[in-house]
């Protein structure tokens, strides 16, 4: 017997399966699967709707933006994407230095049907207010923790960071190591500024949780803006310097793969430092790769979660998902 859903076997269709479970959860507010006390038949199952004590969190169910107090000042934050239920990953974006979160809207729009995305401006950037403390990695990570608590958005989290945002992401990873289930690091390299960088490498803090490292071509902009008036000798000298810088840059980027045993490296030769602006599709693809790794694990855990197969098949059959083929 196989489980068929939308014409495809479950093991090949885990994403649609989990999406159906999300719809089922929301339609029923919350679903409890249990045995019927009125029926001694071991195969009998029931679905009972539980009344919700609180309304659904709008930060998880609709496009929402606003200002959130983190104690001393307010930060601008927005969420968008599919409705999120407990257990779904939340994608948190860490922009680079002096960058506003709106610069990540091209990537966010490509993921609007895939994952719930949280964009926010650090203190003093974009639409956020200035805080009393200097915007360092530890301060920013602590303020983000307060923001997430204020809007009631617990983990799991997938982090995507650019440039200096990698430093903040690594500080956040230190604070919430158990809640971070995957990372995408795009053109990051300032993580050595993090107090815990070497410790995270040594411990391989992400374990088997997926990690993607994206590298743009640091010399791309320099070569594109080449001055045709330079001599051949000057051009050769410049090219030699750029190649040496490129090798050092790639080594630095690859070093970050040490965070996880489940990693991949993506080199993007046709753009410079701002990969999320020049090639948002690449960043979106790497986010989806991380999520697909998580999806596989979650699908396997879904099977394990139903310890009694009769309970599982009774649940699936009751919703019309079961078909003998």
Buried (B, 14 or more C-beta within 10 A) or exposed (E): EEBBBEEEEBEEBBBBBBBBBBEBBBEBEBBEBEBEEEEEEEEBBBBEEEEEEEEBBEBBBEEBBBBBEBEEBBBBBBBBBBBBBEBBBBBBBBBBBEBBBBBBBBBBBBBEEBBBBBBBBBBBBBBBBEBEBEBEBBBBBBBBBBBBEBBEBEBBBBBBBBBBBBBBBBBBBBBBBEBBBBBBBBBBBBBEBBEBBEEBBEEEBBEEBBBBBBBBBBBBBBEEEEEEEEEEEEBEEBBEEBEEEBEEBBEBBBBBBBBBEBBBBBEBEEBBBBBBBBBBEBBBBBBBBBBEBBBBBBBEEBEEEBEEEBBBBBBBBEEEBBEEE
